Amino acid sequence: MSSRLTIILLSLILLPGCGNDRRIDDRTAMGINGDVRQMTVVREDLANGLPPMLDDWLSEVWFDSAGRLSAVNGFEFSAHGDSITVTPSDSRTGIVIKLRRWQDGTALHYDGTVTDLSFPGGETSQCSASITLDDMGRVAAVQDTGLLGGLLRLADYCTSSTRTFTYESEGPFPSGEHIKASLGDNLTEVTITFAYTATDSLGNWTMRTATDATTGKPAYIERRRLDYQ
């Protein structure tokens, strides 16, 4: 049930302004504009000795026609109203996640229970995630106990992390990101600044370079491919 602590959910960040009364779908929460069907993100590490959250990785995310998650890195989503069952495509892993998805103002919440059936009687743990948008509809913060990190291959399940984003004026993309994450007793904290080098015809970013704000050294290049409906 573990994988590496890297960064995504919202390494995918970007949304041109949307009103507070807009229904938040999963594409909005991931900073995507338009009817995206599939998103693939690849990160290339540019330096050695960085925190593990800056390692290389690949993430693949699929959405249905309503903008809801349908699959993430081999986990399939089956939604019934606000209730979601998440199961791995490879059933041999024995992991089942039951989620409740709900919106509170400009925040999108996921509350869930992870059950690992590979343990006698099934080992369970509680997980949650909250994604908050600012008054322009941009992702402002993500608080996660490991649910999103686990699904997106970023961290162990139920490992806590807080990510906050800064923007320059009305810019649609975050200019920086501050991550504070814990793995057991180990606390990792890093601040990253972004330079965007490519966008597609709908204004979604497709390539950016991240720099460690403390050292001033390039940290990684991130490439994002978006396939539309």
Summary of the structure (lengths in Angstrom):
residues: 229
radius of gyration: 16.8
end to end distance: 31.8
largest distance: 53.3
contacts: 741
relative contact order: 0.22
helix: 7%
strand: 51%
